[in-house]
Amino acid sequence: MSEFTRPVEELGKEASDYIDLRISELKLGAAKGLSMTLSKLLYMLLVLFVVSIILTSVAIGGVMWIGELIGSYAGGAGIVAAFFIILLVALILLRKRLFRDTFIPLFVNMFFEDDK
């Protein structure tokens, strides 16, 4: 390496090292973001599973209780089904506020937390 080309060669080497460091940082950030996203997704699935078991138990209990009160288990099942249909309609009407407006800031904060 001559004295004339040494600064250019060192600059090229330093630029290559810098690019390698940036790529490593990007990989680490992606791994962190994906692991956090996956853990939150699995947590939500677990909560959903437990809540569905609880709702099923409450629904069966509600059918039995209402059926005893009105003397018809079919009527009790209809009342419980109507309650869940009303709940479903409310969730459908509020889906934008409940889900989209919740998840967008969650993911933005997760992936861009250093850019505040």
MOLIN-V252250 format. One line per field, one symbol per residue. ss: DSSP state (H for helix, E for strand, L for the rest). burial: I if it has 9 or more other C-alpha atoms within 8 Angstrom, else O. A space follows every 10 residues. Layout:
ss->???
burial->???
This chain:
ss->LLLLLHHHHH HHHHHHHHHH HHHHHHHHHH HHHHHHHHHH HHHHHHHHHH HHHHHHHHHH HHHHHHHHHH LLHHHHHHHH HHHHHHHHHH HHHLHHHHHH HHHHHHHHHH HLHHHL
burial->OOOOOIOOOO OOOOOOOOOO OOOOOOOOIO OOIOOIOOOO OOOOOOOOOO OOOOOOOOIO OIIIIIIIOO OIIOIIIOII OOOOOOOOOO OOOOIOOOOI IIOOOOOIOI OOOOOO
